[in-house]
């Protein structure tokens, strides 16, 4: 069906050119808002997960091989902006995969993740514009594929996906972005700070969507969300966690105080 949201999500996933992925994402969100796209219950089942459409560059390397540059030079600041842009590009794909892959969820679920995809596309555009101001473009630096690798691992299990992609990997952005902002302010880069402040504010809602649908899945399945989250961390990540955590942002994103205390304890013992 031409008005099938799952098919539209697949088109966004498959687009290789970043500008085309952004354009398709914007169009799909507008059509969804207008009621022209719906999650069709007779849509063909999702294909096995594969690499989403992406340009030839950046070259993907193991995370430990991504060079760390100081922020005292324009090149170093451009590398940081590029790293965040790569996360946002991946986040567009992750949001659309959540729409495409998991069927039979409430309409609000699809609205949340289509909205997230639209936000991530806007963030990617903002970062790309900042990169251009710094004399670079997306693809100029190497990047890693950690976010999408977790998408592949969790593909068969929506509860694991909602727990580990938004509430662990994306929530890490809530923890580290304030420090990035402080470092950029120390070198006078207020232009990049302005972009990161928008992203930080809006990413809280994306992590909250993960929390909301993780807890929905736990309630549906009759399992305890706090213990299930810790079990999934152990099963998929060996409970390896890095702190410290941005407690105010994570509380706003739906974590509870006891849960954060448990995470802090795990991070301390990792």
N, C-alpha and C positions, 0 to 999 in steps of 0.2 A: 504493500500500500504506500502511496506517496505521502500519506499523513502519518506514517509509522515512526514514532520517536526512536525506536531501537535502530531502524535503518538509518535515520539521520545521524544518530550517535556513531554508527559504524562509518559513515562517510567522513565525519569529523576525525575519527581515529585514523582512517586510512590516508588522509591528506598528508603529503610529504612536505610541501612548501609551507613554511610557518605562516606566511601572509594568507594563504588559502585556508589553512586550518583555522586561523582567527576569523576570516570572513565567514566560513561555514558555521563556526560556533556562534557568531553573532546572529546569523540568519536563523539558525535552529532555535536559539533562545527567543528571538522575536516571534517566530512561528508558534512556539510552545505557549508563550504568553497570550497570543491571539487565539488559542484553541485550535490551531491548524495542525498541530502535532500531538498525538496521543500514544501512550504505551499500548500498542495493539496486542491483545492476548493471543492472536493467531500468527504473530510474527514468527518467521523461521527461527529455530533455536540458535543461540550464539555459537559461533565457530570456536574451536579451541584457541586459547589465547596465543597470540603471536606478537612480534614486535610491531608497535604502531608506526604509522607513517612518520618519517623524520627525514630531514635533509642529510646530505652526505657528510656535512660538518655540523656540529663539532665531532671530532674523533672521540669515541668512547674508550676510556682506559680504566683500569682498576682504581678505586677511590684513593688508595694510598699513593698513586702515581700522579694525581692532580696536583700541580705545584701550588704552593702557598706563597703569595707575594705580599709584601708590605704595602700599606695604604699611603705611604709618603709620596708615591709617584702616580701620575695619571694612569700609567700602565697597570699598576697594582690595583687602583680603584676600578679600572675597567675589568680586570680579572674577577674582582668581587661581584660587580654588577652582572657579569656574564654568568657566574656561578648561580646567582639567584634567578636570572632569566632562564637558565636551563631547568631549574627546579620548577618554575612556573610553566614552562613548556610541557614538562612531564606531567604537571598537575592538570593541565587541560586534558591530556590523554587519560589520566586516572579517573577524572570525573566522568568523562564520556564512557569509559569502560564500565564504571559502576552503573550507568544507565543501560548500556548495551548488554552486559553480561547477566545481570540478575533480573529475573522475570517474576511477575506476580506480586510485586511489592505495592504498597499504597501509592496513590497519585502524589502525595506529599514527598515521598522518597524521590521520585523522578524530578519533581520540581526543585528539590534541594540540590541535586547533583547537576542538573542542567544549569541552574543558577551559579553553582560553583564553577562550572566550566566557563561560563561567560565572564565571571570575575577573573579567573586565572588568565583568560585570553587578554583581558584589559590590562592586567598586571604585566603580562609579557610585552605588550605594546609599549607601556610606560618604560619598562626597563630597556627595550630595544632602542627607544628614542634617546634614553640617557646614554646608552652605549655609543650611539652615533655621535652624540655631543663629545664623547671622550675619544672619538676617532676610531671606533671599532664597530663590529657587527656580530650578531649571534653566529657562532661557528668559528670565531677567531681563536678560541682557547679550547684545550681539551676539557672533557667533562666525564662524569661517571654515570652509571645507569642504575644506581641503587634503588631508586624509587620504583622503577619499572620491574626490576628483579623481584621485589616484594609483591608487586601486582601478580606476577606469574606464579609465585609460590602460593598465594592466597586465592587464586582464581576459583577453585572448586568450592569455596567455603565463605559465604558472604559475611558470616560473623567474624571470621578471621580478618577479612578485608577491612571491614569497618573498624575493627579494633586496632589493627597494626599500621594501616596506611595513614588515615587521618589522625589517630590518637597517639601514634608513636613517631612516625617519620615526619609527617607534616607538623605535628605539635612541636617538634624540635625547633622549628622556625620561630615559634612563640618564645622559646627559651633563649635563642642566640641572637635574634634580631635587635633587641635593646643594646646588647654589647656592640654589635656592628654600628648602630647609630651613634653610640658614644665615641667610638674610634673615628668615625667619619667626621663627626663634629670637631674632634681634636685636630683634624687636618683641614677644617674649613669647607668640607664638601657638603654644603647645605642642599644642593640640588638632589644628590642621591638620597640624602636623609629624608627629604620630602616624599620621595617615591616609597622608600621603605616604611615610612610611618603610615601611609595609606595601606600598604600590603599587610603590615602587622595588625592594624585595626580590623581589616576585613578577613584575615585568616582565622581570627577567633571564631567567626561564624562558621567557617568551613570545618574546623575541628569540632565545633558544637554539633554540626550535622553528623559527623562520624559518631560522636557520643550518642546522639539521639537514636540513630539506626542500629548501632551496636546494642544498645539497651532494648530496643524493640525486638531484635533477633533473640536476645537472651530471654525476654519475657515470653515470646512465641514458643521457644524451645523449653521453657521451664527450668532455666539454669540461673545460677547466681552471677550477676554481671561482674562483681569485683573479683571473685575467684576465677571466673572464666577468663577475664582479662589477664590475670597473672599466669594462668595456665597457658594461654596462647603466647604470651611473652616467652615463657620457658620453652614451649614446643618449637617455636619458629626462630627465636633469637637467643636461646640459651639464657634468657633473663639478662642479657647484656644491655645495660642502660647507662646513659651518660647524663649526669646532672651538671649544675643545679637546674632546677625547674622554675619557670616563671609562674609562681603560684597564683598571683592575681589573674593573669590571662588564662591559665588553665582552669581555674575555678569558674571564670566567666564562660569558658568553653564546655562546661558540664562535668568536669572532674569534681569529685567531692574531697573534703579535707582528709578523710581517712585513706582514701585511695592514693592521694598525693604523698601522704606519710609512708605508705607501703612502697611507693615508687622510689622515694628518697632513700629508704632503707636498702632497697635492691641496688640502687646506683652506688651507694656507699660500699656495698659488698661485691660489686662487679669487678 
